[in-house]
Amino acid sequence: MDCDEKKKPRFLVSSCLVGLASRYDGCSKENAECLQFLGDKVWLPVCPEQLGGLATPRPAAVLVGGDGAAVLSGAAHVVTRDGIDVSTQFIKGAEQVLSIARQQGICGICLKARSPSCAVSGQQGVTAALLVRHGFSLYEF
């Protein structure tokens, strides 16, 4: 994390939180509190599921057998409600977000609550678990 105090802080943010139609259902989940938090920062929207190769809209998915850390270790899976295992796409998307965060000198990352990719609290998502593992500061909205 490269947080130069002389520059405006740089953040990644779940694209659905800033009004982009990237959720599984093709909608956004614009969050006024998140937008206010990002007000004085430089930010870049990302969607781990899209970065992993999944379409929008897409079938809803859930974590099965554990949390995001367990998915990363192969002990759990991400499965759509249609029964299709999309763990590979979720892991690829998480790795893409990590790569962007490293390349862009990101100070923190704002993520969508209750998401199999992004949830920070409760059952932690795949992307959140990977970012925590690499020491990034996460903010959940």
C-alpha positions in Angstrom: 0.0 0.0 0.0 1.5 3.2 -1.2 -0.3 6.1 0.7 1.7 9.1 -0.1 0.5 11.9 2.3 1.3 14.6 -0.3 -1.2 13.1 -2.8 -4.9 12.6 -2.5 -5.5 9.1 -1.2 -6.4 6.5 -3.9 -9.2 4.0 -3.3 -10.8 1.1 -5.1 -14.6 0.8 -4.7 -17.1 -1.9 -5.6 -18.6 -0.5 -8.8 -22.2 -1.2 -7.7 -21.7 1.2 -4.8 -21.1 4.1 -7.1 -24.0 3.6 -9.3 -22.7 1.2 -12.0 -25.0 -1.6 -13.0 -22.6 -4.4 -12.2 -24.5 -6.5 -9.6 -25.5 -10.0 -10.4 -29.1 -8.8 -11.2 -27.8 -6.1 -13.6 -28.6 -3.3 -11.1 -26.5 -1.0 -9.0 -26.6 -0.5 -5.2 -25.5 3.1 -5.1 -24.6 4.0 -1.5 -24.7 7.6 -0.4 -22.5 7.0 2.7 -19.9 5.4 0.5 -20.0 8.3 -2.0 -19.6 10.7 0.8 -16.6 8.8 2.2 -15.0 8.9 -1.2 -15.7 12.6 -1.7 -12.2 13.9 -1.3 -10.4 10.9 -2.6 -9.3 9.6 -6.0 -11.2 6.4 -6.7 -11.5 3.6 -9.2 -14.6 1.4 -9.5 -14.0 -2.4 -9.8 -16.3 -5.4 -10.0 -14.4 -8.6 -9.0 -17.1 -10.9 -10.6 -16.9 -9.1 -13.9 -13.1 -9.0 -13.7 -13.3 -12.8 -13.2 -15.1 -13.2 -16.5 -18.7 -13.4 -15.3 -21.5 -11.6 -17.3 -23.9 -9.1 -16.0 -26.6 -10.0 -15.3 -25.6 -13.4 -13.9 -27.1 -16.0 -11.6 -26.8 -15.2 -7.9 -24.1 -17.1 -6.2 -23.4 -18.2 -2.6 -20.4 -19.5 -0.6 -20.7 -23.2 0.2 -18.7 -25.0 2.8 -16.9 -21.9 4.2 -16.0 -18.3 3.7 -13.8 -16.6 1.1 -10.6 -17.7 2.7 -11.8 -21.3 2.5 -12.6 -20.8 -1.2 -9.0 -19.4 -1.8 -7.6 -22.6 -0.1 -9.9 -24.9 -2.0 -11.8 -26.0 1.0 -15.1 -24.3 0.0 -16.8 -23.2 -3.2 -18.8 -20.4 -4.8 -21.9 -21.9 -6.4 -24.7 -20.3 -8.4 -28.3 -21.0 -7.4 -28.3 -23.1 -10.6 -25.6 -25.4 -9.1 -22.7 -24.2 -11.2 -19.4 -23.8 -9.5 -18.0 -20.4 -10.2 -15.1 -20.5 -7.7 -12.5 -20.2 -10.4 -14.1 -16.9 -11.7 -14.4 -15.5 -8.2 -10.7 -16.3 -7.4 -9.6 -14.8 -10.8 -11.6 -11.6 -10.1 -10.1 -11.3 -6.6 -6.6 -11.7 -8.0 -7.4 -9.0 -10.6 -8.6 -6.6 -7.9 -5.4 -7.3 -5.9 -3.3 -6.6 -9.0 -5.0 -3.3 -9.7 -4.7 -2.3 -6.0 -1.0 -3.0 -6.1 -0.4 -1.2 -9.4 -2.4 1.9 -8.5 -0.9 2.5 -5.0 -4.3 2.0 -3.3 -4.7 3.2 0.3 -8.0 1.4 1.0 -10.9 -0.4 -0.7 -14.6 0.1 -0.2 -16.6 -3.1 -0.7 -20.2 -4.1 -0.8 -21.7 -5.8 2.3 -23.3 -9.3 2.0 -21.6 -10.2 -1.2 -19.9 -13.6 -1.9 -17.0 -11.5 -3.4 -16.9 -8.4 -1.3 -18.4 -8.9 2.2 -16.0 -7.9 4.9 -18.1 -8.8 8.0 -20.1 -11.9 8.5 -19.2 -14.5 6.0 -16.2 -12.8 4.4 -16.2 -12.8 0.6 -13.4 -14.2 -1.7 -12.0 -10.8 -2.8 -12.2 -9.4 0.8 -10.3 -12.4 2.1 -7.5 -12.0 -0.5 -7.2 -8.3 0.2 -7.0 -8.8 3.9 -4.4 -11.5 3.4 -2.3 -8.8 1.6 -2.8 -6.1 4.2 -5.2 -3.8 2.6 -7.6 -1.6 4.6 -11.2 -2.5 3.8 -14.3 -0.4 4.3 -17.7 -2.1 4.0 -20.9 -0.4 2.8 
